[in-house]
Amino acid sequence: IYLEKGEYQLENGTMWVSQYNKRFEPDEFEFRDDGRVQICAGDLLVKLINKFGIYMGYVTYAGLGVSIIFLVLHLTAFALVEELRNLSGKNLASLCVALLVAYTAFMAGLVLDGTSCAVDGVITFYAFLASFFWTSTMSFDVWRTLRLATAELRVSSGRQWRKFFVYSIWSWCAPAV
């Protein structure tokens, strides 16, 4: 963390930072060439990460756990009920897969460190981006369907593998860019 000149006070070789209510020893900070001070946050980062308290962590775990359960239930219903496997159903199932991967990777990332944590972060970020792209794709498909139904007085029917293939290429590959 970098501090500007007015954000700290030097006293007897130590540095007091009132913003964090903490005194830093000489081996915990370093003066930079640009006039700022870099501090080694150590336990300070833990305090910043936990600023919402332990109960919000439990709420996060519970909320993600419930979401994961219902995403799995939705995907199970999608796999078992053939009527759900139309274009809109496939789009929704793909969104569920993206969210399931994102939530699972996010929860796994809380216990990982090092390289595995970095890989998990990339997976989590990609999966959340993919979920946003699937949401965008679903919005486009709803708009397109309504436009066809109102302007041309027709409803799309039959197998729509080509559209789903194009939607999939867009929604799964574009977030990787």
N, C-alpha and C positions, 0 to 999 in steps of 0.2 A: 504494500500500500504506500502510495506517495503522499506526502504532506507538504503543503505550501508553508511559507515562512510564518504566517500568523496563526497557524493551526497547532503549534507546539511551543513549549517553553523549555529552555535548557537550564538545569539546576545541578551544580556540582558534578558535571559529567553525565548525568542522567537526563532523560527527556520526559516531560510530562505532557500528555495529550488529553486535554479535558473532554474532548468529544467521546473518547473511549473510557474515560475515567481510569487511566492506566499510566504507570510510570515504566519507561523502557530503560534497561541497562545499556551501557555503551556497546555491548556485543549484539544488541537487538535492533540497532538502526545504523544507517550509513548516509553520509552527506553525498549528494549527487552534484555533478558539475553545473547543472542548470539551477542550483540554489534550493532545490527541493530535498526533502529527507525521505529515504525509503526505510520503512520499518518492516521487520520480520514479524508477521502477525501471530504466528503460532496459535496459542489458545484463543487469541482474539478472533480468528476466523471461525472457530467453533462457536463462539458467542454470537457472531454475526449470523451464522447459518441457523442457529437455534433461536433466533430472535422472536419467533412466534410461540416458543415453548414446546414442551414435550407432548402436550395434549393435541396440538395441531398436527404433529407427526402421526399420532394415533388416528386422528380423523382422516388424514391423507391415506394411510394404509387401509383403513376400513373402506373408504370411498373407492379406492382403486380395486380393492378386493371384490367389492360388490359389483363394480363395473366389469371386472374380468369374468366373474361368474355369469352375468347376464349376457355378455358378449359370446361366451362359449355356448350358452343356452340358445341364443339366436342362431349361431352357426350350426348347431345341432338340428334345430328346427328347419333351417334352410336345406340341410343335407337330406332330411327325412321327408319333407313335404314337397312334392314335385311342382305344385302350383306356385310355389315361391321362387322358382328358378327362372323367372322371366328377366328381362333386361334390368328393370328397376331392382329386382331382388338380388341379382348378381352384383349390381353396383353397391347396394347396401351391404351385402356380404363382404365385398372387398374393403369397404370402409371399416367394417367390424374387424377384419383381419389386420388392417393397418393399426387400428386402435389397440387391439389385443397385443400386437408386437410392441407398440410404444409403451403401453402400461406395464407389461411384463418386464421389458428392458429397463424401464425407469425404476421399478421396484428392485430388480437385480442390481442395478447400479449403486444402490444405497449400501451394499455390502462389499462391493468390488473396489480394488485399488490398482494403481499402476497401469500397465498396458491394457489389461482387461477392462479397466474402468474407462479408458479412452475409447476402446472399441465399442463398449456398451453405450457410451455417450453418442458416438456416431450413429449407431443403430437406432437409439431412441430419437435423435434429431431427425433422421431420415424417415422413420415411421410416423412421427408427428407431421412432417411435411407431406408425406404420402396421404395421410388422413385429410389434410387440408385440400390437397389436390382431388381426392375422391369426393369431398364435399362440393367442390367447385364443379366437378364432372356431373354429379347428381343434379346440381342446380341447372346446369346447361341442358341436361336431358329432360328435366321437368319443363323448362322453358320451350324446348324444341317440341316436346309432346303437346303442350298446350297450344303452341302456334299452329301445329298441324291440325289439331282438333278444331280450332276455331276458324282459322283462315281457309283451310282446304276441306274442312268438314270430313276428316278421316282420322282414323286411329291406327297407329302402327300395330301390326300383328305379325305372327309367325316367328321364325327363328331370327334372332338379331345378333348372331355371332360376330359378324363383321364390325358392327358398332361397338360391341363389348370389347373386341380385340383392340380397336382404335382407342377406346376409353382406357383400357388397361395399359397400353403402351404409354399413353400420355400420363396417366396418374401414377404409374409405378416408376417410369423412367425419368420424367421431368424433375422430380425431387432429387435425383442423383446428380443432376447438373448443378 
